[in-house]
Amino acid sequence: MSSPAGMQAISAHILRRETHSSRAPLSVTAAVIVTLLAIYGLLEALLRALGQPPWLLDPPIAAQQLTELPHGPSGVLLTVLGLLVFLLGLILFAQAVLPGRRARHVIADPRVAVVVDDEVIASALARRARVAAGVSREQVMVVVTARTVHVNVRPTSGIRLDEDQIQAAVEAELDVMGLEPAPAVTVSLAATGVIGV
């Protein structure tokens, strides 16, 4: 039987894996591209060693053109290539450094690991806000992010809504859910209302 500390470590690992996106697809793609470039370089070197014509580029000629880059191709081409390399590097750097969160939250429970999609949370909060405001389903829209919950309510024309009451109801529902991390709630009432049914 595993120790409680060991089970908590396994549970924490599972929760992290379910709430954060994997970097494996990008890593595999980068490795395949580098491998293909290395194989192509070996192919060209082998063709050069056998005295055959190059397939695409002759390695010594390509190396010579690299050393003469400022004077070779046009400045526009160099600028575009430089920007493409910079953007590729920026994307790879961002993927390596940023946490890569999925649209999910963890519900605190000491016995089991529970992960819920943000869409499910938004649906439950929209229902609670709709009941608190006394409006129809189409008049409430909830957006859940990693740290915030945005509740947008379009009131029925001629009926005043209490923004604090709606916010308190949504916060009470969040407290019952026990999300980790607990997002902050903001409620916005639209300036124009809709015609009641």
Backbone hydrogen bonds in HBPLUS format (Angstrom, degrees):
<---DONOR---> <-ACCEPTOR-->    atom                        ^
c    i                          cat <-CA-CA->   ^        H-A-AA   ^      H-
h    n   atom  resd res      DA  || num        DHA   H-A  angle D-A-AA Bond
n    s   type  num  typ     dist DA aas  dist angle  dist       angle   num
A0007-MET N   A0003-SER O   2.99 MM   4  6.31 154.6  2.06 152.4 159.6     1
A0008-GLN N   A0004-PRO O   2.93 MM   4  6.14 152.0  2.01 145.0 152.5     2
A0009-ALA N   A0005-ALA O   3.01 MM   4  6.26 152.1  2.09 144.2 151.4     3
A0010-ILE N   A0006-GLY O   3.03 MM   4  6.28 156.6  2.08 145.2 151.3     4
A0011-SER N   A0007-MET O   2.85 MM   4  6.03 160.0  1.89 146.7 152.7     5
A0012-ALA N   A0008-GLN O   2.84 MM   4  6.01 158.8  1.89 147.6 153.2     6
A0013-HIS N   A0009-ALA O   2.98 MM   4  6.16 152.8  2.05 142.8 150.2     7
A0014-ILE N   A0010-ILE O   2.94 MM   4  6.21 158.8  1.98 151.3 156.8     8
A0015-LEU N   A0011-SER O   2.92 MM   4  6.13 164.3  1.95 152.7 157.0     9
A0016-ARG N   A0012-ALA O   2.96 MM   4  6.12 157.6  2.01 145.0 151.1    10
A0017-ARG N   A0013-HIS O   2.98 MM   4  6.16 159.4  2.02 147.5 153.2    11
A0018-GLU N   A0014-ILE O   2.95 MM   4  6.17 147.7  2.06 147.8 156.6    12
A0019-THR N   A0015-LEU O   3.02 MM   4  6.14 136.9  2.21 143.9 154.4    13
A0020-HIS N   A0016-ARG O   3.03 MM   4  5.93 126.6  2.33 146.1 156.1    14
A0102-ARG N   A0019-THR O   2.85 MM  83  5.23 174.9  1.85 136.3 135.9    15
A0021-SER N   A0100-GLY O   2.58 MM  79  5.27 172.2  1.58 173.7 172.0    16
A0027-SER N   A0023-ARG O   3.02 MM   4  6.18 159.7  2.06 154.4 161.0    17
A0028-VAL N   A0024-ALA O   2.83 MM   4  5.96 164.5  1.86 161.4 164.6    18
A0029-THR N   A0025-PRO O   2.97 MM   4  6.14 159.0  2.01 145.0 151.1    19
A0030-ALA N   A0026-LEU O   2.93 MM   4  6.13 164.5  1.95 150.8 154.5    20
A0031-ALA N   A0027-SER O   2.92 MM   4  6.10 158.2  1.96 147.3 153.7    21
A0032-VAL N   A0028-VAL O   2.88 MM   4  6.08 156.6  1.93 150.9 157.0    22
A0033-ILE N   A0029-THR O   3.01 MM   4  6.25 160.8  2.05 150.9 155.8    23
A0034-VAL N   A0030-ALA O   2.98 MM   4  6.21 166.5  2.00 151.9 155.5    24
A0035-THR N   A0031-ALA O   2.89 MM   4  6.01 156.1  1.94 145.2 152.5    25
A0036-LEU N   A0032-VAL O   2.88 MM   4  6.08 159.6  1.92 150.3 155.4    26
A0037-LEU N   A0033-ILE O   2.97 MM   4  6.21 158.1  2.02 150.1 156.1    27
A0038-ALA N   A0034-VAL O   2.94 MM   4  6.16 153.4  2.02 145.5 153.0    28
A0039-ILE N   A0035-THR O   2.89 MM   4  6.15 158.8  1.93 151.3 157.0    29
A0040-TYR N   A0036-LEU O   2.89 MM   4  6.08 157.5  1.94 145.8 152.4    30
A0041-GLY N   A0037-LEU O   2.90 MM   4  6.14 155.9  1.96 144.7 151.4    31
A0042-LEU N   A0038-ALA O   2.93 MM   4  6.23 155.8  1.99 148.0 154.4    32
A0043-LEU N   A0039-ILE O   2.88 MM   4  6.13 153.8  1.95 148.3 155.8    33
A0044-GLU N   A0040-TYR O   2.95 MM   4  6.25 163.2  1.98 154.8 158.1    34
A0045-ALA N   A0041-GLY O   2.96 MM   4  6.16 157.1  2.01 145.9 152.7    35
A0046-LEU N   A0042-LEU O   2.82 MM   4  5.99 153.4  1.89 147.3 154.8    36
A0047-LEU N   A0043-LEU O   2.90 MM   4  6.15 160.2  1.94 151.1 156.3    37
A0048-ARG N   A0044-GLU O   2.95 MM   4  6.14 153.6  2.02 144.2 151.6    38
A0049-ALA N   A0045-ALA O   2.88 MM   4  6.12 154.5  1.95 145.2 152.2    39
A0050-LEU N   A0046-LEU O   2.99 MM   4  6.21 145.5  2.11 146.1 155.0    40
A0052-GLN N   A0047-LEU O   2.89 MM   5  5.08 148.8  1.99 161.8 158.0    41
A0051-GLY N   A0048-ARG O   3.15 MM   3  5.12 155.6  2.21 100.4 107.7    42
A0061-ILE N   A0058-ASP O   3.07 MM   3  5.37 115.7  2.50 108.3 123.9    43
A0062-ALA N   A0058-ASP O   2.86 MM   4  6.05 162.4  1.89 163.7 169.6    44
A0063-ALA N   A0059-PRO O   2.88 MM   4  6.05 159.2  1.92 152.5 158.0    45
A0064-GLN N   A0060-PRO O   2.96 MM   4  6.12 152.5  2.04 141.0 148.5    46
A0065-GLN N   A0061-ILE O   2.92 MM   4  6.17 155.6  1.98 148.3 154.8    47
A0066-LEU N   A0062-ALA O   2.95 MM   4  6.21 144.5  2.07 143.2 153.1    48
A0067-THR N   A0063-ALA O   3.12 MM   4  6.43 150.5  2.21 144.5 151.3    49
A0068-GLU N   A0064-GLN O   3.16 MM   4  6.43 134.3  2.38 139.1 151.2    50
A0069-LEU N   A0066-LEU O   3.37 MM   3  5.13 155.9  2.43 108.3 106.1    51
A0071-HIS N   A0068-GLU O   3.07 MM   3  5.72 138.5  2.24 119.2 129.8    52
A0072-GLY N   A0068-GLU O   2.96 MM   4  5.88 128.3  2.24 148.7 162.0    53
A0072-GLY N   A0069-LEU O   3.20 MM   3  5.02 139.1  2.38  98.3 109.7    54
A0078-LEU N   A0074-SER O   3.13 MM   4  6.47 161.9  2.17 150.7 155.8    55
A0079-THR N   A0075-GLY O   2.88 MM   4  6.03 152.5  1.96 143.7 151.7    56
A0080-VAL N   A0076-VAL O   2.92 MM   4  6.18 163.9  1.95 154.0 157.5    57
A0081-LEU N   A0077-LEU O   2.93 MM   4  6.10 168.1  1.94 152.4 156.0    58
A0082-GLY N   A0078-LEU O   2.83 MM   4  5.91 155.4  1.89 143.7 151.3    59
A0083-LEU N   A0079-THR O   2.87 MM   4  6.09 155.7  1.93 148.2 154.7    60
A0084-LEU N   A0080-VAL O   2.94 MM   4  6.19 158.0  1.99 151.1 157.0    61
A0085-VAL N   A0081-LEU O   2.98 MM   4  6.19 162.2  2.01 150.5 154.9    62
A0086-PHE N   A0082-GLY O   2.87 MM   4  6.02 156.1  1.93 145.3 152.7    63
A0087-LEU N   A0083-LEU O   2.84 MM   4  6.04 162.6  1.87 151.5 155.6    64
A0088-LEU N   A0084-LEU O   2.96 MM   4  6.13 160.5  2.00 147.8 153.2    65
A0089-GLY N   A0085-VAL O   2.93 MM   4  6.11 160.1  1.97 147.3 153.0    66
A0090-LEU N   A0086-PHE O   2.83 MM   4  6.05 151.3  1.91 147.5 156.3    67
A0091-ILE N   A0087-LEU O   2.91 MM   4  6.14 157.1  1.97 149.7 155.0    68
A0092-LEU N   A0088-LEU O   3.00 MM   4  6.23 166.6  2.02 151.4 155.0    69
A0093-PHE N   A0089-GLY O   2.84 MM   4  5.96 157.0  1.90 145.8 152.8    70
A0094-ALA N   A0090-LEU O   2.87 MM   4  6.01 160.0  1.91 146.6 152.1    71
A0095-GLN N   A0091-ILE O   2.95 MM   4  6.15 158.4  1.99 149.4 155.3    72
A0096-ALA N   A0092-LEU O   3.05 MM   4  6.23 143.6  2.18 139.8 149.5    73
A0097-VAL N   A0093-PHE O   2.96 MM   4  6.14 148.3  2.06 149.8 158.1    74
A0098-LEU N   A0094-ALA O   2.88 MM   4  5.54 160.3  1.92 145.4 152.0    75
A0104-ARG N   A0102-ARG O   2.76 MM   2  5.48 135.3  1.96 107.9  93.5    76
A0118-ASP N   A0103-ALA O   2.94 MM  15  5.43 163.7  1.96 134.6 132.2    77
A0105-HIS N   A0116-VAL O   2.87 MM  11  5.44 159.8  1.91 155.4 161.2    78
A0116-VAL N   A0105-HIS O   2.87 MM  11  5.44 167.2  1.89 161.7 166.0    79
A0106-VAL N   A0180-GLU O   3.42 MM  74  5.24 163.4  2.45 151.9 149.6    80
A0180-GLU N   A0106-VAL O   2.71 MM  74  5.24 145.8  1.82 157.7 164.7    81
A0107-ILE N   A0114-VAL O   2.99 MM   7  5.40 163.8  2.02 141.0 145.9    82
A0108-ALA N   A0178-GLY O   3.01 MM  70  5.71 173.5  2.01 159.1 157.1    83
A0120-VAL N   A0117-ASP O   3.14 MM   3  5.47 127.5  2.43 104.2 116.1    84
A0121-ILE N   A0117-ASP O   3.26 MM   4  6.66 158.7  2.31 148.6 154.4    85
A0122-ALA N   A0118-ASP O   2.82 MM   4  6.01 159.7  1.86 149.3 155.1    86
A0123-SER N   A0119-GLU O   2.97 MM   4  6.15 151.5  2.06 141.1 148.3    87
A0124-ALA N   A0120-VAL O   3.09 MM   4  6.37 160.7  2.13 149.1 153.3    88
A0125-LEU N   A0121-ILE O   2.92 MM   4  6.16 160.9  1.96 153.9 159.6    89
A0126-ALA N   A0122-ALA O   2.83 MM   4  5.92 149.2  1.93 144.1 152.8    90
A0127-ARG N   A0123-SER O   3.04 MM   4  6.27 154.1  2.11 144.9 151.1    91
A0128-ARG N   A0124-ALA O   3.11 MM   4  6.39 158.1  2.16 144.2 149.8    92
A0129-ALA N   A0125-LEU O   2.86 MM   4  6.07 158.9  1.91 148.4 154.3    93
A0130-ARG N   A0126-ALA O   2.82 MM   4  5.91 153.3  1.89 145.2 153.0    94
A0131-VAL N   A0127-ARG O   3.02 MM   4  6.24 157.4  2.07 147.9 153.1    95
A0132-ALA N   A0128-ARG O   3.01 MM   4  6.20 160.1  2.05 145.6 151.4    96
A0133-ALA N   A0129-ALA O   2.88 MM   4  6.01 147.9  1.98 144.8 153.3    97
A0134-GLY N   A0130-ARG O   2.79 MM   4  5.72 131.1  2.03 138.8 151.8    98
A0135-VAL N   A0130-ARG O   3.25 MM   5  5.39 153.1  2.32 140.7 147.3    99
A0139-GLN N   A0136-SER O   3.15 MM   3  5.56 154.5  2.22 109.9 117.6   100
A0140-VAL N   A0137-ARG O   3.43 MM   3  5.92 173.1  2.43 115.6 117.0   101
A0154-ARG N   A0139-GLN O   2.83 MM  15  4.96 160.0  1.87 147.7 153.7   102
A0141-MET N   A0152-ASN O   2.88 MM  11  5.16 158.2  1.93 152.1 158.4   103
A0152-ASN N   A0141-MET O   2.80 MM  11  5.16 175.2  1.80 163.6 165.0   104
A0143-VAL N   A0150-HIS O   2.89 MM   7  5.13 157.9  1.94 145.7 153.2   105
A0150-HIS N   A0143-VAL O   2.87 MM   7  5.13 168.0  1.88 154.5 156.5   106
A0145-THR N   A0148-THR O   2.87 MM   3  5.28 177.8  1.87 165.0 164.8   107
A0184-ALA N   A0147-ARG O   2.85 MM  37  6.27 157.1  1.90 145.5 139.4   108
A0149-VAL N   A0184-ALA O   2.69 MM  35  5.98 142.7  1.83 164.5 163.7   109
A0186-THR N   A0149-VAL O   2.88 MM  37  6.23 158.6  1.93 172.0 173.8   110
A0151-VAL N   A0186-THR O   2.83 MM  35  6.15 168.9  1.84 165.3 168.9   111
A0188-SER N   A0151-VAL O   2.75 MM  37  6.12 162.3  1.78 169.3 173.8   112
A0153-VAL N   A0188-SER O   2.88 MM  35  6.24 165.6  1.90 167.9 172.4   113
A0190-ALA N   A0153-VAL O   2.82 MM  37  6.10 164.2  1.85 161.5 163.9   114
A0194-VAL N   A0155-PRO O   2.86 MM  39  6.38 146.5  1.98 146.5 157.5   115
A0159-ILE N   A0156-THR O   3.08 MM   3  5.70 160.5  2.12 144.1 144.1   116
A0157-SER N   A0194-VAL O   2.70 MM  37  5.35 167.7  1.71 152.2 151.6   117
A0166-ILE N   A0162-ASP O   3.19 MM   4  6.56 159.0  2.24 152.9 158.1   118
A0167-GLN N   A0163-GLU O   2.96 MM   4  6.19 162.6  1.99 149.4 154.6   119
A0168-ALA N   A0164-ASP O   2.88 MM   4  6.03 157.7  1.93 145.8 152.0   120
A0169-ALA N   A0165-GLN O   3.03 MM   4  6.24 154.3  2.10 144.4 151.0   121
A0170-VAL N   A0166-ILE O   3.00 MM   4  6.27 161.1  2.03 153.0 157.7   122
A0171-GLU N   A0167-GLN O   2.88 MM   4  6.05 162.1  1.91 151.9 157.3   123
A0172-ALA N   A0168-ALA O   2.91 MM   4  6.03 149.2  2.01 141.9 150.2   124
A0173-GLU N   A0169-ALA O   3.06 MM   4  6.33 153.3  2.14 143.7 150.5   125
A0174-LEU N   A0170-VAL O   2.97 MM   4  6.27 153.1  2.04 147.0 154.7   126
A0175-ASP N   A0171-GLU O   2.90 MM   4  6.17 149.3  2.00 144.2 152.5   127
A0176-VAL N   A0172-ALA O   3.06 MM   4  6.36 151.5  2.14 145.2 152.2   128
A0177-MET N   A0173-GLU O   3.02 MM   4  6.32 151.3  2.10 144.3 152.3   129
A0178-GLY N   A0174-LEU O   3.00 MM   4  6.24 150.7  2.08 148.5 155.6   130
